[in-house]
Amino acid sequence: MLLSLEAFKQQRFDQVAAKIMADPKAYLAFDSVSDFYKAVWLDEFPQGTTWSATGLDDGAEQFYAVIEYANHYLYISRTERVTVKLGIRHHYNKNY
């Protein structure tokens, strides 16, 4: 049986994303973008995961974040309600 490190990391990303989607209030309790970047749970994602966030600072009440690993992403939006979506980016090979 051949094991793939990339497949393992992708699976780990999906597992952490599923935890966040199951209980977003437990993970999204912060008052600033700085608090998001300091969140300990970000370290649960596999090495190579990237994230970016915007909002909340300067009196804003809205927050948006994207956490990505390979072609999978977790989109987080906190406005009047919280939206958390796991998705896959599709790369199409276009031959011209």
mmCIF file of the C-alpha atoms, coordinates in Angstrom:
data_MODEL
# 
_entry.id   MODEL 
# 
loop_
_atom_site.group_PDB 
_atom_site.id 
_atom_site.type_symbol 
_atom_site.label_atom_id 
_atom_site.label_alt_id 
_atom_site.label_comp_id 
_atom_site.label_asym_id 
_atom_site.label_entity_id 
_atom_site.label_seq_id 
_atom_site.pdbx_PDB_ins_code 
_atom_site.Cartn_x 
_atom_site.Cartn_y 
_atom_site.Cartn_z 
_atom_site.occupancy 
_atom_site.B_iso_or_equiv 
_atom_site.pdbx_formal_charge 
_atom_site.auth_seq_id 
_atom_site.auth_comp_id 
_atom_site.auth_asym_id 
_atom_site.auth_atom_id 
_atom_site.pdbx_PDB_model_num 
ATOM 1  C CA . MET A 1 1  ? 0.000   0.000  0.000   1.00 0.00 ? 1  MET A CA 1 
ATOM 2  C CA . LEU A 1 2  ? 1.410   3.332  -1.079  1.00 0.00 ? 2  LEU A CA 1 
ATOM 3  C CA . LEU A 1 3  ? 0.767   6.258  1.254   1.00 0.00 ? 3  LEU A CA 1 
ATOM 4  C CA . SER A 1 4  ? 0.647   9.792  -0.019  1.00 0.00 ? 4  SER A CA 1 
ATOM 5  C CA . LEU A 1 5  ? 1.742   12.608 2.281   1.00 0.00 ? 5  LEU A CA 1 
ATOM 6  C CA . GLU A 1 6  ? -0.238  15.088 0.189   1.00 0.00 ? 6  GLU A CA 1 
ATOM 7  C CA . ALA A 1 7  ? -3.386  12.968 0.461   1.00 0.00 ? 7  ALA A CA 1 
ATOM 8  C CA . PHE A 1 8  ? -2.865  12.713 4.222   1.00 0.00 ? 8  PHE A CA 1 
ATOM 9  C CA . LYS A 1 9  ? -2.446  16.487 4.533   1.00 0.00 ? 9  LYS A CA 1 
ATOM 10 C CA . GLN A 1 10 ? -5.535  17.079 2.388   1.00 0.00 ? 10 GLN A CA 1 
ATOM 11 C CA . GLN A 1 11 ? -7.512  14.711 4.591   1.00 0.00 ? 11 GLN A CA 1 
ATOM 12 C CA . ARG A 1 12 ? -6.261  16.541 7.705   1.00 0.00 ? 12 ARG A CA 1 
ATOM 13 C CA . PHE A 1 13 ? -7.330  19.875 6.226   1.00 0.00 ? 13 PHE A CA 1 
ATOM 14 C CA . ASP A 1 14 ? -10.804 18.492 5.523   1.00 0.00 ? 14 ASP A CA 1 
ATOM 15 C CA . GLN A 1 15 ? -11.082 17.069 9.051   1.00 0.00 ? 15 GLN A CA 1 
ATOM 16 C CA . VAL A 1 16 ? -10.214 20.386 10.711  1.00 0.00 ? 16 VAL A CA 1 
ATOM 17 C CA . ALA A 1 17 ? -12.556 22.233 8.342   1.00 0.00 ? 17 ALA A CA 1 
ATOM 18 C CA . ALA A 1 18 ? -15.355 19.811 9.262   1.00 0.00 ? 18 ALA A CA 1 
ATOM 19 C CA . LYS A 1 19 ? -14.824 20.540 12.972  1.00 0.00 ? 19 LYS A CA 1 
ATOM 20 C CA . ILE A 1 20 ? -15.124 24.260 12.331  1.00 0.00 ? 20 ILE A CA 1 
ATOM 21 C CA . MET A 1 21 ? -18.217 23.794 10.177  1.00 0.00 ? 21 MET A CA 1 
ATOM 22 C CA . ALA A 1 22 ? -19.866 21.643 12.858  1.00 0.00 ? 22 ALA A CA 1 
ATOM 23 C CA . ASP A 1 23 ? -19.449 24.293 15.585  1.00 0.00 ? 23 ASP A CA 1 
ATOM 24 C CA . PRO A 1 24 ? -18.424 27.651 14.085  1.00 0.00 ? 24 PRO A CA 1 
ATOM 25 C CA . LYS A 1 25 ? -19.231 29.619 17.244  1.00 0.00 ? 25 LYS A CA 1 
ATOM 26 C CA . ALA A 1 26 ? -16.527 27.711 19.123  1.00 0.00 ? 26 ALA A CA 1 
ATOM 27 C CA . TYR A 1 27 ? -13.923 28.761 16.544  1.00 0.00 ? 27 TYR A CA 1 
ATOM 28 C CA . LEU A 1 28 ? -15.019 32.201 15.407  1.00 0.00 ? 28 LEU A CA 1 
ATOM 29 C CA . ALA A 1 29 ? -15.152 34.089 18.698  1.00 0.00 ? 29 ALA A CA 1 
ATOM 30 C CA . PHE A 1 30 ? -12.766 36.985 18.059  1.00 0.00 ? 30 PHE A CA 1 
ATOM 31 C CA . ASP A 1 31 ? -13.099 40.737 17.874  1.00 0.00 ? 31 ASP A CA 1 
ATOM 32 C CA . SER A 1 32 ? -10.390 41.658 15.393  1.00 0.00 ? 32 SER A CA 1 
ATOM 33 C CA . VAL A 1 33 ? -8.479  40.288 12.448  1.00 0.00 ? 33 VAL A CA 1 
ATOM 34 C CA . SER A 1 34 ? -5.451  40.172 14.724  1.00 0.00 ? 34 SER A CA 1 
ATOM 35 C CA . ASP A 1 35 ? -7.341  37.787 17.027  1.00 0.00 ? 35 ASP A CA 1 
ATOM 36 C CA . PHE A 1 36 ? -8.025  35.531 14.037  1.00 0.00 ? 36 PHE A CA 1 
ATOM 37 C CA . TYR A 1 37 ? -4.320  35.346 13.135  1.00 0.00 ? 37 TYR A CA 1 
ATOM 38 C CA . LYS A 1 38 ? -3.537  34.448 16.773  1.00 0.00 ? 38 LYS A CA 1 
ATOM 39 C CA . ALA A 1 39 ? -6.143  31.649 16.918  1.00 0.00 ? 39 ALA A CA 1 
ATOM 40 C CA . VAL A 1 40 ? -4.545  28.454 18.210  1.00 0.00 ? 40 VAL A CA 1 
ATOM 41 C CA . TRP A 1 41 ? -6.837  26.266 16.082  1.00 0.00 ? 41 TRP A CA 1 
ATOM 42 C CA . LEU A 1 42 ? -5.132  27.515 12.912  1.00 0.00 ? 42 LEU A CA 1 
ATOM 43 C CA . ASP A 1 43 ? -2.173  25.339 13.941  1.00 0.00 ? 43 ASP A CA 1 
ATOM 44 C CA . GLU A 1 44 ? -4.396  22.250 13.597  1.00 0.00 ? 44 GLU A CA 1 
ATOM 45 C CA . PHE A 1 45 ? -4.306  22.637 9.802   1.00 0.00 ? 45 PHE A CA 1 
ATOM 46 C CA . PRO A 1 46 ? -1.477  20.823 7.978   1.00 0.00 ? 46 PRO A CA 1 
ATOM 47 C CA . GLN A 1 47 ? 1.799   22.545 7.173   1.00 0.00 ? 47 GLN A CA 1 
ATOM 48 C CA . GLY A 1 48 ? 1.449   24.431 3.912   1.00 0.00 ? 48 GLY A CA 1 
ATOM 49 C CA . THR A 1 49 ? -2.016  25.805 4.703   1.00 0.00 ? 49 THR A CA 1 
ATOM 50 C CA . THR A 1 50 ? -2.439  29.525 4.046   1.00 0.00 ? 50 THR A CA 1 
ATOM 51 C CA . TRP A 1 51 ? -5.038  31.917 5.359   1.00 0.00 ? 51 TRP A CA 1 
ATOM 52 C CA . SER A 1 52 ? -6.121  35.493 4.970   1.00 0.00 ? 52 SER A CA 1 
ATOM 53 C CA . ALA A 1 53 ? -8.756  37.587 6.698   1.00 0.00 ? 53 ALA A CA 1 
ATOM 54 C CA . THR A 1 54 ? -10.336 40.992 6.480   1.00 0.00 ? 54 THR A CA 1 
ATOM 55 C CA . GLY A 1 55 ? -12.919 43.015 8.372   1.00 0.00 ? 55 GLY A CA 1 
ATOM 56 C CA . LEU A 1 56 ? -13.686 43.693 12.056  1.00 0.00 ? 56 LEU A CA 1 
ATOM 57 C CA . ASP A 1 57 ? -11.025 46.366 12.532  1.00 0.00 ? 57 ASP A CA 1 
ATOM 58 C CA . ASP A 1 58 ? -11.899 50.059 12.688  1.00 0.00 ? 58 ASP A CA 1 
ATOM 59 C CA . GLY A 1 59 ? -15.398 49.376 13.961  1.00 0.00 ? 59 GLY A CA 1 
ATOM 60 C CA . ALA A 1 60 ? -16.433 46.970 11.195  1.00 0.00 ? 60 ALA A CA 1 
ATOM 61 C CA . GLU A 1 61 ? -18.824 44.232 12.269  1.00 0.00 ? 61 GLU A CA 1 
ATOM 62 C CA . GLN A 1 62 ? -18.229 41.977 9.288   1.00 0.00 ? 62 GLN A CA 1 
ATOM 63 C CA . PHE A 1 63 ? -15.473 39.405 8.956   1.00 0.00 ? 63 PHE A CA 1 
ATOM 64 C CA . TYR A 1 64 ? -14.277 37.313 6.038   1.00 0.00 ? 64 TYR A CA 1 
ATOM 65 C CA . ALA A 1 65 ? -11.550 34.668 5.917   1.00 0.00 ? 65 ALA A CA 1 
ATOM 66 C CA . VAL A 1 66 ? -10.257 32.099 3.466   1.00 0.00 ? 66 VAL A CA 1 
ATOM 67 C CA . ILE A 1 67 ? -8.145  29.166 4.623   1.00 0.00 ? 67 ILE A CA 1 
ATOM 68 C CA . GLU A 1 68 ? -6.552  27.127 1.819   1.00 0.00 ? 68 GLU A CA 1 
ATOM 69 C CA . TYR A 1 69 ? -4.564  23.973 1.342   1.00 0.00 ? 69 TYR A CA 1 
ATOM 70 C CA . ALA A 1 70 ? -3.780  22.763 -2.191  1.00 0.00 ? 70 ALA A CA 1 
ATOM 71 C CA . ASN A 1 71 ? -7.060  23.039 -4.074  1.00 0.00 ? 71 ASN A CA 1 
ATOM 72 C CA . HIS A 1 72 ? -9.364  22.886 -1.021  1.00 0.00 ? 72 HIS A CA 1 
ATOM 73 C CA . TYR A 1 73 ? -10.547 25.988 0.785   1.00 0.00 ? 73 TYR A CA 1 
ATOM 74 C CA . LEU A 1 74 ? -12.639 26.966 3.774   1.00 0.00 ? 74 LEU A CA 1 
ATOM 75 C CA . TYR A 1 75 ? -14.543 30.219 3.320   1.00 0.00 ? 75 TYR A CA 1 
ATOM 76 C CA . ILE A 1 76 ? -15.774 31.991 6.458   1.00 0.00 ? 76 ILE A CA 1 
ATOM 77 C CA . SER A 1 77 ? -18.117 34.957 6.473   1.00 0.00 ? 77 SER A CA 1 
ATOM 78 C CA . ARG A 1 78 ? -19.484 36.549 9.620   1.00 0.00 ? 78 ARG A CA 1 
ATOM 79 C CA . THR A 1 79 ? -22.008 39.274 8.861   1.00 0.00 ? 79 THR A CA 1 
ATOM 80 C CA . GLU A 1 80 ? -25.575 39.182 10.166  1.00 0.00 ? 80 GLU A CA 1 
ATOM 81 C CA . ARG A 1 81 ? -25.088 35.422 10.208  1.00 0.00 ? 81 ARG A CA 1 
ATOM 82 C CA . VAL A 1 82 ? -22.136 33.061 10.058  1.00 0.00 ? 82 VAL A CA 1 
ATOM 83 C CA . THR A 1 83 ? -21.427 31.182 6.835   1.00 0.00 ? 83 THR A CA 1 
ATOM 84 C CA . VAL A 1 84 ? -18.741 28.502 6.657   1.00 0.00 ? 84 VAL A CA 1 
ATOM 85 C CA . LYS A 1 85 ? -18.225 26.665 3.371   1.00 0.00 ? 85 LYS A CA 1 
ATOM 86 C CA . LEU A 1 86 ? -15.736 23.979 2.360   1.00 0.00 ? 86 LEU A CA 1 
ATOM 87 C CA . GLY A 1 87 ? -14.952 23.967 -1.328  1.00 0.00 ? 87 GLY A CA 1 
ATOM 88 C CA . ILE A 1 88 ? -12.640 22.627 -3.991  1.00 0.00 ? 88 ILE A CA 1 
ATOM 89 C CA . ARG A 1 89 ? -11.030 24.809 -6.611  1.00 0.00 ? 89 ARG A CA 1 
ATOM 90 C CA . HIS A 1 90 ? -11.205 23.208 -10.010 1.00 0.00 ? 90 HIS A CA 1 
ATOM 91 C CA . HIS A 1 91 ? -8.320  23.785 -12.352 1.00 0.00 ? 91 HIS A CA 1 
ATOM 92 C CA . TYR A 1 92 ? -9.192  23.179 -15.947 1.00 0.00 ? 92 TYR A CA 1 
ATOM 93 C CA . ASN A 1 93 ? -6.499  22.352 -18.440 1.00 0.00 ? 93 ASN A CA 1 
ATOM 94 C CA . LYS A 1 94 ? -7.172  24.556 -21.426 1.00 0.00 ? 94 LYS A CA 1 
ATOM 95 C CA . ASN A 1 95 ? -5.357  23.773 -24.607 1.00 0.00 ? 95 ASN A CA 1 
ATOM 96 C CA . TYR A 1 96 ? -5.257  26.642 -27.071 1.00 0.00 ? 96 TYR A CA 1 
# 
